[in-house]
Every structure is written in structure tokens, then in C-alpha cells.
């Protein structure tokens, strides 16, 4: 399985692969790429597939989470996790041997018992592996509209 996080931030899209650590957790990994909110679906689809291809392999388990987060935060144009979280929408993407799965999430904010991004599995969509870049990017734009956030 391959995994990608696709965020719609206040002023840009941010996509990056997720890789397993030696301890078995999925963590944000380079390359972190951003695009304007007006990016065409085909551009987002190409970036999504490229990020999936970078999600292979095992990486060392982070010992300093703050420094691990810095490249992602820098590409997002923010300085803190709290700034990153506020107003962000996340679609989780998984590529299995059978299909792509795009799953919207609920942004629970930066603190409290519901903090972080929680999956909204019932709102997810599956696409065939033969899906075009344009179809993948369009599906991503539609999936992000299914996300919700703490009010």
C-alpha cells in the first residue's frame, strides 16, 4: 500500500507521501510540494501519483518531532502545527493493488479530545488504477469539499 496526504490550506494545496518508520508508524515524508488553489486537476493528479511513488520504503523513526515537522511546515508557509491545523482540510489517499481510495477527514482542531484529523470513511471514494491524472485531480477537489472542520 502507498499513502499520501493532500491538504487544502488557506492559500495553497500541499501534498506529500507518507512512509512507515522503523517503529511501524506512517509519517509525513519528503518531497513536500505545494500548488496554488487554482491548480488544474491534471497538475494535482500528476503530483498525487508522484507522491504515491515516493511513499515506498522505511524511514528511521523520528526522535525529534519538532524538527521532523519543519520541512512540511515551511512548505505550508507556517511556523507551527497550530497555524498549520487552523483552516486546513485533509484528504488521505491510499493506492492498493486494486484501486485508489480518497478519504476526506474532519479537522478537530489543535487541542482537545477530538484534535487532529479524523477519517470520514463513509465519504470516501474509490477510483480504478486506470484513472487519468485529470480524474484523480478532479476527485481530490471533490473529496476536499466533503471534509469538515471544528467550528
trRosetta pair geometry for C-beta under 8 A, 3 or more apart (Angstrom, degrees):
i j d omega theta_ij theta_ji phi_ij phi_ji
1 94 5.9 -16 -171 -167 110 101
1 95 7.0 155 -159 76 57 52
1 96 5.6 -18 -108 -97 86 69
2 17 7.5 -54 -176 -142 93 104
2 52 4.4 83 129 -167 135 84
2 53 7.5 11 -155 -68 156 24
2 55 4.3 123 -159 72 86 129
2 56 6.8 -37 -105 -61 105 70
2 94 7.1 147 77 -158 50 51
2 95 4.4 -7 57 52 102 103
3 17 7.0 104 86 -166 62 65
3 18 4.0 -39 100 55 113 115
3 26 5.9 -16 74 -149 156 141
3 52 7.7 140 40 -121 10 72
3 55 5.4 171 49 -162 56 151
3 92 7.1 -22 -160 -173 98 92
3 93 6.9 146 -156 85 49 59
3 94 5.5 -13 -100 -103 74 71
3 95 7.9 -151 -66 20 34 71
4 15 6.2 4 177 -169 117 95
4 16 6.9 169 -153 87 75 31
4 17 5.6 -50 -100 -105 75 48
4 18 6.6 -164 -90 2 21 86
4 48 6.0 150 98 -153 166 70
4 51 4.3 88 -119 114 125 123
4 52 5.4 -70 -37 -70 121 69
4 55 6.4 -110 -64 -57 72 137
4 92 7.7 152 81 -163 52 48
4 93 4.3 -12 60 62 97 110
4 94 8.0 -166 25 -70 69 33
5 15 7.1 173 89 -145 53 49
5 16 5.8 -6 56 59 93 80
5 18 6.1 86 -21 -48 95 107
5 28 6.6 -50 27 -103 138 93
5 90 6.1 -32 -163 -154 97 108
5 91 7.9 144 -161 76 49 48
5 92 6.2 -26 -106 -107 66 64
5 93 7.6 -170 -80 22 19 82
6 13 6.8 -14 -171 -170 88 103
6 14 7.5 162 -155 84 43 49
6 15 4.9 -5 -107 -102 76 89
6 44 7.7 71 -148 -169 136 108
6 48 6.6 -17 -74 -102 133 99
6 90 7.1 134 75 -156 49 56
6 91 4.7 -21 68 63 103 95
6 92 7.9 -176 25 -84 77 18
6 93 6.1 48 -7 -15 112 117
6 140 5.7 -59 127 -152 163 123
6 144 7.6 -97 115 -71 107 111
7 13 6.9 152 82 -160 56 51
7 14 4.5 -7 57 58 107 96
7 15 7.5 -168 23 -72 67 43
7 76 7.3 -11 87 -110 146 116
7 88 5.3 -25 -162 -165 116 108
7 89 6.7 142 -158 74 60 48
7 90 5.3 -25 -99 -96 75 72
7 91 8.0 -174 -79 23 30 66
8 13 5.9 -29 -103 -102 61 71
8 37 7.1 72 -154 -120 96 94
8 88 7.2 151 76 -158 50 55
8 89 4.5 -6 53 58 98 105
8 91 7.9 49 -13 -6 94 99
8 144 4.7 76 -13 -161 136 146
8 147 7.8 180 36 31 114 150
9 12 5.2 3 56 60 111 69
9 13 7.3 175 17 -95 82 18
9 14 5.8 47 -20 -6 119 111
9 34 8.0 -29 24 -135 130 117
9 76 5.8 157 -83 -155 159 95
9 77 7.6 145 130 43 156 105
9 84 7.7 -64 -115 -152 118 61
9 87 7.0 71 -163 108 55 98
9 88 5.5 -19 -105 -107 67 83
10 87 5.0 35 -68 120 95 143
10 88 7.9 -66 -30 -74 70 59
11 36 7.9 -51 160 -137 69 63
11 37 6.7 -108 -173 -28 31 112
11 77 7.0 -39 63 58 121 153
12 34 4.6 26 154 -178 137 114
12 35 6.3 151 -167 73 89 35
12 36 6.1 -67 -115 -111 77 30
12 37 6.3 -116 -103 -46 26 72
12 76 7.5 -173 69 -142 118 52
12 77 7.1 106 19 4 134 128
13 34 6.3 159 82 -155 54 60
13 35 4.5 -9 54 57 108 91
13 36 7.6 16 12 83 88 16
13 37 6.6 135 -32 -98 82 47
13 39 6.0 -74 17 23 134 136
13 44 6.5 -56 148 -109 171 109
13 47 8.0 118 117 85 128 156
14 32 6.6 -6 -168 -174 99 94
14 33 7.4 159 -150 84 52 41
14 34 4.9 -21 -95 -97 71 88
14 72 7.6 94 168 -165 137 79
14 75 6.0 124 -134 119 114 106
14 76 5.2 -21 -74 -92 158 83
15 32 7.8 163 82 -155 42 49
15 33 5.5 -19 61 65 88 90
15 34 7.7 163 17 -88 66 39
15 35 7.8 14 2 3 106 105
15 44 7.6 145 -44 -151 142 75
15 47 5.1 121 53 141 153 116
15 48 6.3 -109 -148 -87 151 57
15 51 5.0 -117 148 -48 108 154
16 28 5.5 45 105 -160 138 90
16 29 6.4 172 163 65 106 48
16 30 7.1 -56 -147 -112 113 24
16 31 6.8 -144 -124 99 82 41
16 32 4.6 -20 -84 -105 124 66
16 33 7.1 155 -76 19 68 66
16 51 6.0 -175 -160 -141 14 125
16 72 6.5 -78 -10 -112 165 100
16 75 7.9 120 -61 74 123 154
17 29 5.0 -39 86 67 90 104
17 30 7.9 -4 43 91 97 20
17 31 7.6 61 9 41 99 56
17 51 4.6 -175 -58 180 76 77
17 52 6.8 157 -106 -90 99 17
17 54 4.2 -147 -22 92 150 92
17 55 3.7 -156 -162 -76 114 78
18 26 4.3 29 163 178 123 108
18 27 6.5 154 -154 69 77 23
18 28 6.3 -44 -102 -90 72 37
18 29 6.4 131 -129 9 21 97
18 55 5.8 23 58 -135 51 113
19 26 7.0 155 76 -146 19 64
19 27 6.3 -32 63 59 70 77
19 29 4.3 39 5 -32 110 152
19 55 5.8 -168 -77 -159 69 57
19 56 7.5 -6 -116 83 100 16
19 57 6.0 -19 -146 81 126 74
19 58 6.9 158 165 -125 105 23
19 59 4.8 79 107 -5 133 114
20 24 6.1 -24 -166 -143 106 32
20 25 7.0 146 -149 75 59 29
20 26 6.0 -40 -88 -89 56 60
20 27 7.9 104 -133 14 14 79
20 57 8.0 -162 47 109 84 36
20 58 5.3 -44 88 -112 93 75
20 59 7.4 154 84 24 42 75
21 24 6.7 -39 68 26 75 22
21 25 4.9 4 27 55 114 81
21 26 7.8 -159 -6 -82 81 13
21 27 5.6 53 -46 -4 108 122
21 58 6.9 79 -166 -168 15 80
21 59 5.7 -52 -107 76 61 77
21 60 6.7 -4 -152 130 89 22
21 61 4.0 91 165 -92 130 68
21 62 7.0 -87 -110 -3 143 68
22 58 5.9 88 -78 165 60 119
22 59 7.5 -108 -26 93 76 36
22 60 5.9 -7 -8 -131 118 41
22 61 4.9 -94 48 -25 88 94
23 61 4.2 56 -5 -92 109 142
25 61 7.1 85 35 -124 108 97
27 59 6.9 -101 59 68 119 128
27 62 6.5 152 -137 -14 161 115
27 68 7.0 -49 -180 169 134 135
28 32 7.5 34 169 -85 111 108
28 68 7.8 128 65 149 94 97
28 69 7.4 66 58 -114 134 62
28 72 5.1 17 138 -73 149 146
29 54 7.0 -160 104 136 114 104
29 55 7.2 140 52 -115 129 59
29 59 6.2 172 -105 -26 127 156
30 54 7.7 -92 113 165 49 140
30 71 6.1 -34 -77 131 105 155
31 51 7.5 -118 67 -104 82 77
31 54 6.3 -85 19 -149 82 174
32 71 5.7 162 6 139 136 95
32 72 5.3 -176 -100 -106 149 56
32 74 7.9 116 82 69 148 81
32 75 3.9 -170 124 10 123 164
32 76 7.9 -71 172 -35 133 75
33 47 5.7 -140 93 -149 139 120
33 50 7.9 25 9 90 154 128
33 51 7.3 -132 27 -71 115 108
33 75 7.2 -69 -74 -168 9 140
34 75 5.3 171 -28 168 114 92
34 76 7.1 160 -84 -93 135 40
34 77 7.8 83 -118 -21 175 100
35 39 3.9 24 148 -61 129 148
35 43 6.2 148 -140 130 153 123
35 44 6.7 -140 57 -83 158 77
35 47 6.7 -129 -31 -33 133 163
36 39 5.5 146 65 -44 67 80
39 43 4.6 -114 -179 83 103 131
39 44 5.5 117 115 -51 122 92
39 137 7.8 -115 122 -159 99 128
40 43 4.8 96 61 3 80 104
40 44 7.3 -154 95 -2 43 86
40 137 7.0 42 129 140 56 157
41 44 5.7 -60 -150 40 36 109
41 45 6.1 38 154 -23 70 107
41 133 7.6 141 130 132 76 71
41 134 5.0 69 106 -154 113 60
41 135 7.8 79 154 -37 130 9
41 136 7.6 150 172 75 92 54
41 137 3.1 147 -176 103 63 115
41 138 4.3 12 -137 -54 149 68
41 140 7.6 158 -139 44 81 98
41 141 6.3 -82 -97 -8 95 129
42 45 5.5 -52 -145 36 32 115
42 46 6.4 35 156 -20 65 102
42 132 7.9 -39 -112 142 86 100
42 133 4.8 62 -149 113 68 111
42 134 4.5 -20 -78 -81 83 76
42 137 5.7 -109 -45 14 16 150
43 46 6.0 -52 -150 34 29 110
43 47 6.5 26 152 -15 62 108
43 137 6.7 89 55 -114 49 152
44 47 5.6 -57 -148 40 33 111
44 48 6.1 38 153 -26 67 106
44 136 7.3 -153 108 110 84 85
44 137 3.6 121 68 -129 100 101
44 140 5.4 -136 143 62 134 145
44 141 7.1 126 54 -45 166 92
45 48 5.5 -51 -145 32 31 114
45 49 6.5 25 158 -13 64 104
45 132 7.0 21 169 128 162 60
45 133 3.2 144 106 -175 128 63
45 134 5.9 -89 -3 -45 154 18
45 135 7.0 82 -106 56 144 47
45 136 3.7 115 -127 69 98 105
45 137 3.7 -86 -35 -32 87 93
45 138 7.9 -3 -57 1 117 64
45 140 7.4 -168 -76 1 63 124
46 49 6.1 -58 -151 38 29 106
46 50 6.2 29 152 -19 64 110
46 133 5.0 19 -54 -146 69 137
46 137 7.8 -2 3 -57 62 121
47 50 5.6 -56 -145 39 31 113
47 51 6.2 32 156 -20 66 106
48 51 5.9 -55 -149 35 28 109
48 52 6.5 31 151 -21 62 104
48 93 6.2 -29 -160 101 111 176
48 136 5.4 -149 66 148 144 128
48 137 7.0 -170 -1 -78 127 66
48 140 6.4 -155 -69 -60 144 143
49 52 5.5 -50 -150 32 35 115
49 53 6.6 35 152 -20 64 103
49 133 6.8 -80 -5 -105 130 88
49 136 6.9 86 -44 90 96 173
50 53 5.7 -55 -153 34 33 112
50 54 6.7 24 150 -13 64 107
51 54 5.7 -61 -151 40 36 108
51 55 6.7 49 149 -41 65 101
52 55 5.6 -47 -156 10 36 120
52 93 7.1 -83 -77 117 106 118
52 95 5.0 52 -153 0 139 138
53 56 7.3 -29 179 -7 41 107
62 65 5.5 101 122 -87 135 56
62 67 8.0 -180 -158 71 113 81
62 68 4.0 -20 -124 -66 145 150
64 67 4.4 27 113 27 118 109
64 68 6.3 158 92 -21 63 88
65 68 5.2 -54 -144 36 35 118
65 69 6.3 34 158 -22 68 106
66 69 6.1 -59 -153 33 27 108
66 70 7.2 47 148 -45 60 93
67 70 5.5 -26 -155 -6 42 122
69 72 5.6 -69 -165 47 57 111
69 73 5.5 51 145 -23 89 111
69 81 6.5 -33 179 -72 159 97
70 73 5.7 -59 -139 41 30 109
70 74 6.0 33 162 -23 67 107
71 74 5.7 -53 -144 35 29 113
71 75 6.5 27 158 -16 64 105
72 75 6.0 -58 -151 37 29 107
72 76 6.3 23 152 -14 64 111
72 84 7.7 41 125 -124 100 151
73 76 5.6 -61 -148 42 32 111
73 78 5.4 -90 -166 80 85 80
73 79 6.4 75 158 -136 127 14
73 80 7.1 85 -144 -25 141 7
73 81 7.3 -80 -89 -70 123 51
73 83 7.9 80 -151 72 106 108
73 84 5.8 -93 -114 -63 83 128
74 77 7.6 42 177 -69 31 28
76 84 5.5 53 112 -118 161 97
78 83 3.9 -176 -166 111 126 120
78 84 4.9 -176 72 -67 148 69
79 83 6.1 58 47 27 63 150
80 83 4.6 98 58 8 82 100
80 84 6.9 -141 100 -5 45 87
81 84 5.3 -55 -148 37 34 116
81 85 6.1 35 155 -23 68 107
81 110 6.6 136 120 -134 91 114
82 85 5.8 -55 -145 34 29 111
82 86 6.5 31 158 -25 64 104
82 110 4.5 51 -118 -138 73 169
83 86 6.1 -51 -146 27 30 110
84 88 6.2 10 156 -40 61 146
85 88 5.8 -97 -150 25 25 120
85 107 6.8 154 -174 -167 79 112
85 109 6.5 83 147 -167 127 32
85 110 4.4 145 70 -71 155 94
85 115 8.0 -13 -155 -166 155 91
85 116 7.9 -80 -125 -102 126 36
86 109 7.9 30 -92 -134 63 67
86 110 7.0 -35 -53 -26 77 120
87 149 7.3 44 -119 -164 26 173
88 107 6.0 152 79 -111 72 144
88 149 7.9 139 68 -103 46 133
89 104 7.8 -29 179 -151 101 91
89 105 7.6 160 -171 61 60 86
89 107 6.4 -98 -100 -32 49 126
89 144 5.1 98 119 -162 132 92
89 147 4.0 128 -159 90 108 157
89 149 6.7 -95 -87 -52 80 115
90 104 7.9 126 91 -160 55 48
90 105 4.6 -9 78 40 97 132
90 107 6.9 124 9 -75 96 93
90 117 4.7 -17 46 -130 144 153
90 147 6.7 136 49 -122 45 141
91 102 5.5 0 174 -172 120 93
91 103 6.7 150 -164 72 67 40
91 104 5.6 -36 -106 -96 80 52
91 105 7.1 -166 -93 1 31 88
91 140 5.9 172 75 -148 157 75
91 143 4.5 83 -122 115 138 123
91 144 5.4 -86 -37 -75 120 72
91 147 6.8 -106 -66 -59 76 119
92 102 7.6 155 80 -156 47 43
92 103 4.7 -21 62 64 95 99
92 105 6.4 79 -15 -46 100 115
92 117 7.9 146 -46 131 108 134
92 119 6.8 -48 23 -105 140 96
93 100 6.6 -18 -165 -170 98 98
93 101 6.9 157 -153 81 48 55
93 102 5.4 -11 -102 -103 82 69
93 103 7.6 179 -79 21 35 73
93 140 7.6 -29 -71 -100 129 102
94 100 7.3 151 80 -160 49 50
94 101 4.5 -7 57 55 98 106
94 103 7.4 21 3 0 103 113
95 99 7.7 -138 -143 112 55 33
95 100 5.4 -23 -100 -103 76 70
95 101 7.8 -170 -77 19 30 72
95 129 7.5 88 -157 -109 101 92
96 99 6.0 12 53 49 98 59
96 101 7.0 40 -5 -10 105 110
98 129 7.3 -156 149 -32 22 111
99 126 4.7 25 145 -172 148 104
99 127 6.2 154 -171 73 96 39
99 128 5.9 -66 -117 -110 87 32
99 129 6.2 -121 -107 -43 35 75
100 126 6.8 149 79 -158 54 54
100 127 4.4 -13 59 59 108 95
100 128 7.6 7 16 76 88 13
100 129 6.8 136 -27 -91 83 52
100 131 6.3 -69 18 27 133 139
100 136 6.7 -28 119 -117 176 103
100 139 7.9 112 106 92 131 155
101 124 5.9 10 -176 177 92 128
101 125 7.5 165 -151 84 51 39
101 126 5.4 -22 -98 -100 71 75
102 124 6.3 168 86 -154 48 75
102 125 5.2 -9 58 59 97 87
102 126 8.0 -179 20 -84 70 27
102 127 7.2 33 -6 -4 106 109
102 139 5.5 159 8 139 158 110
102 140 6.3 -140 -134 -92 144 58
102 143 4.4 -104 142 -78 123 160
103 119 5.6 -6 150 -149 130 100
103 120 6.8 168 176 63 82 62
103 121 6.1 -17 -143 -106 123 50
103 123 7.3 108 -154 80 59 78
103 124 3.9 -21 -102 -99 76 113
103 143 7.5 31 38 -165 3 130
104 120 4.7 -27 90 57 89 120
104 123 4.7 -40 41 102 118 128
104 124 6.9 -155 16 -79 69 57
104 143 5.2 -166 -61 175 89 81
104 144 6.9 158 -111 -105 99 24
104 146 4.0 -142 -33 96 160 98
104 147 4.4 -147 -164 -72 107 65
104 148 7.8 77 148 -2 122 67
105 117 4.1 27 152 -179 149 101
105 118 6.0 144 -167 67 89 36
105 119 5.6 -53 -108 -100 82 36
105 120 5.9 174 -112 0 22 90
105 147 5.8 8 58 -128 54 99
106 117 7.0 151 71 -157 43 54
106 118 4.6 -21 57 61 98 96
106 119 7.9 -12 14 66 81 8
106 120 5.7 105 -32 -54 88 107
106 147 7.0 170 -88 -167 36 68
106 148 4.7 -11 -118 69 83 93
106 149 6.9 167 -168 -89 59 32
106 150 7.8 90 163 -47 91 67
107 117 5.8 -24 -99 -100 58 75
107 147 7.0 46 -17 168 94 112
107 148 7.2 -150 25 103 72 47
107 149 3.8 -7 57 -117 110 88
107 150 6.1 -101 106 2 75 80
108 112 7.0 -129 155 79 103 107
108 114 3.8 -138 -155 135 134 83
108 115 5.0 -159 105 -116 108 15
108 116 5.6 4 50 53 111 46
108 117 7.2 -170 12 -84 86 22
108 118 5.7 60 -31 -11 120 111
108 149 8.0 -141 -53 -152 22 56
108 150 5.4 78 -152 -49 33 117
109 112 6.2 37 79 32 123 117
109 114 7.2 62 36 92 95 86
109 115 5.5 -76 85 -116 71 72
109 149 7.7 107 -56 -177 68 86
109 150 4.2 -37 -37 34 104 154
110 115 5.9 14 165 -145 13 116
111 115 5.4 -12 -120 -83 4 134
112 115 5.2 138 59 -47 66 91
114 118 6.9 -50 -169 -31 84 140
114 150 7.2 140 102 -85 119 121
120 123 4.4 7 126 25 111 119
120 124 7.3 164 98 -41 67 76
120 146 6.8 -160 95 140 140 100
120 147 7.2 174 17 -116 139 48
120 148 7.1 102 -65 16 148 100
121 124 5.5 -32 -160 -7 44 121
123 143 7.6 125 136 -148 100 74
123 146 4.3 168 172 165 132 132
124 143 7.7 24 -130 -133 47 115
125 139 6.1 -139 92 -163 137 113
125 142 7.7 16 4 97 157 117
125 143 6.3 -127 24 -87 115 105
127 131 4.3 16 156 -54 122 150
127 135 6.6 158 -154 133 141 114
127 136 6.7 -178 91 -95 163 70
127 139 5.8 -88 -52 -64 140 171
128 131 5.5 145 68 -39 67 83
131 135 4.4 -123 -171 90 95 127
131 136 5.3 116 123 -57 122 85
131 139 7.5 -20 -173 -7 150 141
132 135 4.6 98 53 6 79 100
132 136 7.0 -141 95 -4 43 86
133 136 5.7 -56 -149 37 32 112
133 137 6.2 28 156 -15 66 108
134 137 5.9 -56 -145 40 29 109
134 138 6.2 30 156 -18 65 108
135 138 5.7 -55 -144 39 30 111
135 139 6.2 32 155 -21 64 107
136 139 5.7 -55 -147 36 28 111
136 140 6.5 32 152 -22 63 103
137 140 5.5 -49 -149 31 33 114
137 141 6.6 32 153 -17 64 102
138 141 5.8 -54 -151 36 33 110
138 142 6.4 30 151 -15 66 106
139 142 5.7 -56 -147 40 33 110
139 143 6.0 37 153 -25 67 107
140 143 5.6 -52 -142 35 29 112
140 144 6.5 32 158 -23 63 102
141 144 6.1 -49 -149 28 29 110
141 145 7.3 32 150 -19 57 102
142 145 5.8 -56 -163 29 38 114
142 146 7.2 34 144 -18 65 104
143 146 5.5 -57 -161 31 43 114
143 147 7.5 59 142 -36 65 89
144 147 5.5 -27 -163 0 47 120
